[in-house]
Amino acid sequence: MELIQRPRRLRKTESLRALVKETRLTPESFVYPLFVCEGDGIRREITSMPGCYNLSIDQLVREVETGRKVGVRSIVLFGIPDHKDATGSQAFAEDGITQRAIRAIKREFKDVVVIADNCLCEYTDHGHCGIVERGDVLNDPTLDLLAQTAVSQAEAGADIIAPSNMMDGFVAAIRSALDRSGFDQIPIMSYAVKYASAFYGPFREAAQSAPQFGDRRSYQMDPANGREALREAALDVEQGADILMVKPALPYLDIISAVKERFDLPVAAYQVSGEYAMIKAAALQGWVDERRIVTESLTAIKRAGADIILTYFAVQCAALL
């Protein structure tokens, strides 16, 4: 008698399914993105991202504590200054909104990993990620400002610097500046593979960072390119990156998998604002089960190879776990 293969045997009960589960989500692997703004007592909901907020520093500290209670002990911080100018000077100001927020968090929570997003788009009046001249974003002059920003973030107490601007040579410039300033132990989480994606729309409302002209396709990657992603990641490895990030996450699972396969460094993936907004919108309409689709989408990102997941669902999912 020929034996029938019966994979369903291990799916019969919840306990059996849990026993043989191949991919597991843990709160420790989540990074919670947060937006900090000037003022006091501000908790302003972002229209296109229900459940996410622009937070003043006092409210930010409370939100970090909420995450800690469910095991989320890593955040990535985006600053929204009151003043913007052509060079994004508030990005590297000693008393900038991000620097003050980092200090406030580290005063309260020594065990929270504070990741400082390193870019200029939230701080420039034109909304681009670097110095602009005659409509072009200048690569090498921008590197100097990114390096200054990294050092100021490290001085404020950031545990990880996360450059997201996609300028050529940005990791090397930041690594060199950190080392010269005595921060050789501060790791760099590079946005190594960042696509020029339509999924960033809600973030631009949240961070008030929409470009005032043109777009970012001259420095962010073409969504059609896969091999180029590995080249970008390899360059960042050579320049000293400690963690490689792929952004966005769910539309680029193949890229996450390829980066994980090729490189020995930890791989992060960012479930971006558009991914969050689509799930939230569908759930609010009653079209999908929010709890199930959140855990399923994050499991897919983890299964593809992400060791670290940046997600606006971090606290919500950790509470479910």
BATIVEX-79866 format. One record per residue (C-alpha): residue number from 1; residue in three letters; x, y, z. Coordinates in steps of 0.1 Angstrom, whole numbers, always signed. Layout:
# residues N
PT   k   r    c1    c2    c3
PT NUM ALA     X     Y     Z
...
***
This chain:
# residues 321
PT   k   r    c1    c2    c3
PT   1 MET    +0    +0    +0
PT   2 GLU   +14   +33   -10
PT   3 LEU   +16   +58   +19
PT   4 ILE    -2   +91   +14
PT   5 GLN   +18  +122   +24
PT   6 ARG    -4  +141   +49
PT   7 PRO   +11  +176   +57
PT   8 ARG   -23  +185   +73
PT   9 ARG   -14  +164  +103
PT  10 LEU    +8  +193  +116
PT  11 ARG   -20  +219  +110
PT  12 LYS   -47  +202  +130
PT  13 THR   -46  +224  +161
PT  14 GLU   -33  +259  +171
PT  15 SER    -8  +242  +194
PT  16 LEU    +6  +220  +166
PT  17 ARG    +8  +249  +142
PT  18 ALA   +27  +270  +168
PT  19 LEU   +51  +241  +174
PT  20 VAL   +62  +238  +138
PT  21 LYS   +60  +275  +129
PT  22 GLU   +90  +284  +107
PT  23 THR   +90  +322  +110
PT  24 ARG   +83  +340  +142
PT  25 LEU   +78  +377  +149
PT  26 THR   +92  +392  +181
PT  27 PRO   +88  +427  +195
PT  28 GLU  +126  +429  +199
PT  29 SER  +130  +429  +161
PT  30 PHE  +106  +458  +155
PT  31 VAL  +116  +494  +152
PT  32 TYR   +89  +520  +158
PT  33 PRO   +91  +551  +135
PT  34 LEU   +82  +584  +153
PT  35 PHE   +77  +620  +142
PT  36 VAL   +88  +647  +167
PT  37 CYS   +77  +684  +163
PT  38 GLU   +82  +716  +182
PT  39 GLY   +58  +726  +210
PT  40 ASP   +43  +711  +241
PT  41 GLY   +14  +687  +246
PT  42 ILE   +11  +681  +209
PT  43 ARG    -4  +648  +196
PT  44 ARG   -16  +657  +161
PT  45 GLU   -29  +627  +141
PT  46 ILE   -16  +624  +106
PT  47 THR   -46  +624   +83
PT  48 SER   -33  +598   +58
PT  49 MET   -19  +576   +86
PT  50 PRO   -47  +570  +112
PT  51 GLY   -32  +560  +145
PT  52 CYS    +1  +578  +138
PT  53 TYR   +10  +613  +152
PT  54 ASN   +32  +643  +151
PT  55 LEU   +44  +644  +187
PT  56 SER   +60  +671  +208
PT  57 ILE   +89  +659  +229
PT  58 ASP   +68  +654  +260
PT  59 GLN   +43  +633  +241
PT  60 LEU   +71  +615  +223
PT  61 VAL   +86  +603  +256
PT  62 ARG   +51  +589  +266
PT  63 GLU   +49  +571  +232
PT  64 VAL   +83  +555  +237
PT  65 GLU   +71  +543  +271
PT  66 THR   +40  +527  +256
PT  67 GLY   +62  +508  +232
PT  68 ARG   +85  +496  +260
PT  69 LYS   +56  +481  +279
PT  70 VAL   +49  +457  +251
PT  71 GLY   +86  +450  +244
PT  72 VAL   +94  +474  +216
PT  73 ARG  +127  +490  +226
PT  74 SER  +139  +505  +193
PT  75 ILE  +127  +536  +176
PT  76 VAL  +137  +556  +145
PT  77 LEU  +133  +593  +149
PT  78 PHE  +122  +619  +123
PT  79 GLY  +124  +656  +132
PT  80 ILE  +100  +683  +120
PT  81 PRO  +115  +717  +126
PT  82 ASP   +97  +750  +127
PT  83 HIS  +124  +767  +106
PT  84 LYS  +135  +753   +72
PT  85 ASP  +162  +767   +49
PT  86 ALA  +181  +759   +18
PT  87 THR  +208  +738   +36
PT  88 GLY  +186  +722   +62
PT  89 SER  +207  +737   +90
PT  90 GLN  +183  +725  +117
PT  91 ALA  +193  +689  +109
PT  92 PHE  +227  +694  +124
PT  93 ALA  +219  +722  +150
PT  94 GLU  +230  +714  +185
PT  95 ASP  +195  +725  +198
PT  96 GLY  +176  +710  +168
PT  97 ILE  +144  +693  +174
PT  98 THR  +158  +658  +168
PT  99 GLN  +188  +664  +190
PT 100 ARG  +166  +676  +219
PT 101 ALA  +143  +647  +214
PT 102 ILE  +172  +622  +215
PT 103 ARG  +185  +637  +247
PT 104 ALA  +150  +636  +263
PT 105 ILE  +145  +599  +254
PT 106 LYS  +179  +588  +266
PT 107 ARG  +174  +607  +299
PT 108 GLU  +143  +586  +306
PT 109 PHE  +151  +553  +290
PT 110 LYS  +187  +540  +289
PT 111 ASP  +176  +507  +274
PT 112 VAL  +158  +521  +244
PT 113 VAL  +178  +520  +211
PT 114 VAL  +174  +554  +194
PT 115 ILE  +180  +553  +157
PT 116 ALA  +185  +588  +141
PT 117 ASP  +173  +591  +106
PT 118 ASN  +200  +610   +87
PT 119 CYS  +186  +631   +59
PT 120 LEU  +179  +667   +50
PT 121 CYS  +145  +666   +33
PT 122 GLU  +125  +674   +65
PT 123 TYR  +148  +704   +71
PT 124 THR  +152  +720   +37
PT 125 ASP  +127  +746   +24
PT 126 HIS  +128  +729   -10
PT 127 GLY  +121  +694    +3
PT 128 HIS  +151  +677   -14
PT 129 CYS  +176  +655    +4
PT 130 GLY  +206  +678    -2
PT 131 ILE  +220  +711   -15
PT 132 VAL  +202  +722   -46
PT 133 GLU  +218  +743   -74
PT 134 ARG  +200  +752  -106
PT 135 GLY  +175  +725   -99
PT 136 ASP  +200  +697   -93
PT 137 VAL  +208  +680   -60
PT 138 LEU  +246  +683   -55
PT 139 ASN  +261  +651   -43
PT 140 ASP  +295  +658   -27
PT 141 PRO  +286  +692   -10
PT 142 THR  +256  +674    +5
PT 143 LEU  +279  +648   +21
PT 144 ASP  +295  +674   +43
PT 145 LEU  +261  +683   +58
PT 146 LEU  +251  +647   +63
PT 147 ALA  +284  +641   +81
PT 148 GLN  +278  +671  +104
PT 149 THR  +243  +659  +111
PT 150 ALA  +255  +624  +120
PT 151 VAL  +281  +638  +145
PT 152 SER  +254  +661  +161
PT 153 GLN  +230  +631  +164
PT 154 ALA  +257  +610  +180
PT 155 GLU  +267  +638  +204
PT 156 ALA  +230  +640  +214
PT 157 GLY  +231  +603  +223
PT 158 ALA  +218  +584  +193
PT 159 ASP  +227  +547  +194
PT 160 ILE  +225  +542  +156
PT 161 ILE  +228  +566  +127
PT 162 ALA  +206  +557   +97
PT 163 PRO  +214  +577   +66
PT 164 SER  +185  +576   +42
PT 165 ASN  +194  +602   +15
PT 166 MET  +210  +579   -12
PT 167 MET  +238  +602   -20
PT 168 ASP  +268  +584   -35
PT 169 GLY  +295  +578    -8
PT 170 PHE  +272  +588   +20
PT 171 VAL  +282  +559   +43
PT 172 ALA  +319  +565   +39
PT 173 ALA  +315  +602   +46
PT 174 ILE  +294  +596   +78
PT 175 ARG  +317  +567   +90
PT 176 SER  +348  +589   +86
PT 177 ALA  +332  +619  +104
PT 178 LEU  +319  +597  +133
PT 179 ASP  +353  +580  +137
PT 180 ARG  +372  +614  +137
PT 181 SER  +348  +627  +164
PT 182 GLY  +353  +597  +187
PT 183 PHE  +322  +578  +178
PT 184 ASP  +338  +548  +162
PT 185 GLN  +315  +525  +182
PT 186 ILE  +283  +540  +168
PT 187 PRO  +269  +517  +141
PT 188 ILE  +254  +528  +107
PT 189 MET  +221  +514   +95
PT 190 SER  +223  +523   +59
PT 191 TYR  +192  +528   +38
PT 192 ALA  +213  +509   +12
PT 193 VAL  +185  +501   -12
PT 194 LYS  +159  +529   -12
PT 195 TYR  +136  +530   -42
PT 196 ALA  +119  +560   -57
PT 197 SER   +86  +547   -46
PT 198 ALA   +50  +559   -47
PT 199 PHE   +45  +542   -13
PT 200 TYR   +61  +572    +5
PT 201 GLY   +32  +596    +0
PT 202 PRO   +17  +596   +35
PT 203 PHE   +52  +600   +50
PT 204 ARG   +56  +633   +32
PT 205 GLU   +25  +646   +49
PT 206 ALA   +38  +633   +83
PT 207 ALA   +73  +647   +80
PT 208 GLN   +62  +678   +59
PT 209 SER   +90  +668   +34
PT 210 ALA   +74  +668    +0
PT 211 PRO   +97  +682   -27
PT 212 GLN   +87  +717   -38
PT 213 PHE   +98  +708   -74
PT 214 GLY  +106  +677   -94
PT 215 ASP  +111  +644   -77
PT 216 ARG  +138  +622   -61
PT 217 ARG  +143  +598   -90
PT 218 SER  +178  +612   -97
PT 219 TYR  +191  +598   -64
PT 220 GLN  +166  +571   -53
PT 221 MET  +165  +538   -72
PT 222 ASP  +144  +528  -101
PT 223 PRO  +118  +503   -89
PT 224 ALA  +125  +482  -120
PT 225 ASN  +161  +474  -110
PT 226 GLY  +171  +444   -89
PT 227 ARG  +208  +439   -97
PT 228 GLU  +215  +475   -90
PT 229 ALA  +202  +469   -55
PT 230 LEU  +230  +445   -48
PT 231 ARG  +255  +469   -62
PT 232 GLU  +243  +497   -39
PT 233 ALA  +244  +473    -9
PT 234 ALA  +279  +462   -18
PT 235 LEU  +291  +498   -19
PT 236 ASP  +277  +505   +15
PT 237 VAL  +293  +474   +29
PT 238 GLU  +327  +485   +15
PT 239 GLN  +322  +519   +31
PT 240 GLY  +315  +506   +66
PT 241 ALA  +278  +500   +70
PT 242 ASP  +268  +478   +99
PT 243 ILE  +232  +471   +89
PT 244 LEU  +217  +471   +54
PT 245 MET  +181  +483   +49
PT 246 VAL  +157  +478   +20
PT 247 LYS  +129  +503   +16
PT 248 PRO   +99  +498    +9
PT 249 ALA   +94  +463   +23
PT 250 LEU   +64  +443   +10
PT 251 PRO   +67  +453   -27
PT 252 TYR  +104  +444   -26
PT 253 LEU  +105  +410    -9
PT 254 ASP  +127  +396   -36
PT 255 ILE  +152  +423   -29
PT 256 ILE  +152  +417    +8
PT 257 SER  +158  +380    +1
PT 258 ALA  +186  +387   -24
PT 259 VAL  +204  +411    +0
PT 260 LYS  +201  +386   +29
PT 261 GLU  +215  +359    +7
PT 262 ARG  +245  +379    -6
PT 263 PHE  +257  +397   +26
PT 264 ASP  +265  +386   +61
PT 265 LEU  +253  +418   +78
PT 266 PRO  +219  +422   +95
PT 267 VAL  +192  +432   +71
PT 268 ALA  +165  +457   +79
PT 269 ALA  +133  +463   +60
PT 270 TYR  +110  +494   +62
PT 271 GLN   +73  +488   +60
PT 272 VAL   +66  +523   +48
PT 273 SER   +38  +548   +52
PT 274 GLY   +19  +538   +21
PT 275 GLU   +19  +501   +31
PT 276 TYR    +6  +512   +65
PT 277 ALA   -20  +535   +50
PT 278 MET   -34  +509   +26
PT 279 ILE   -39  +484   +54
PT 280 LYS   -55  +509   +77
PT 281 ALA   -78  +523   +50
PT 282 ALA   -90  +488   +40
PT 283 ALA   -95  +478   +77
PT 284 LEU  -114  +510   +85
PT 285 GLN  -138  +501   +56
PT 286 GLY  -142  +466   +70
PT 287 TRP  -127  +450   +39
PT 288 VAL   -99  +432   +57
PT 289 ASP   -92  +418   +91
PT 290 GLU   -66  +443  +104
PT 291 ARG   -51  +420  +130
PT 292 ARG   -45  +392  +106
PT 293 ILE   -33  +412   +77
PT 294 VAL    -8  +431   +99
PT 295 THR    +8  +399  +113
PT 296 GLU    +7  +383   +78
PT 297 SER   +24  +411   +61
PT 298 LEU   +51  +414   +88
PT 299 THR   +56  +377   +87
PT 300 ALA   +62  +378   +50
PT 301 ILE   +88  +405   +54
PT 302 LYS  +105  +385   +81
PT 303 ARG  +103  +353   +61
PT 304 ALA  +119  +370   +31
PT 305 GLY  +150  +376   +53
PT 306 ALA  +146  +408   +73
PT 307 ASP  +162  +406  +107
PT 308 ILE  +148  +440  +117
PT 309 ILE  +115  +455  +106
PT 310 LEU  +107  +492  +108
PT 311 THR   +69  +494  +110
PT 312 TYR   +43  +518  +122
PT 313 PHE   +24  +487  +134
PT 314 ALA   +53  +479  +159
PT 315 VAL   +34  +486  +191
PT 316 GLN    +1  +472  +178
PT 317 CYS   +17  +440  +166
PT 318 ALA   +39  +436  +197
PT 319 ALA    +7  +438  +219
PT 320 LEU    -9  +410  +198
PT 321 LEU   +22  +389  +202
***
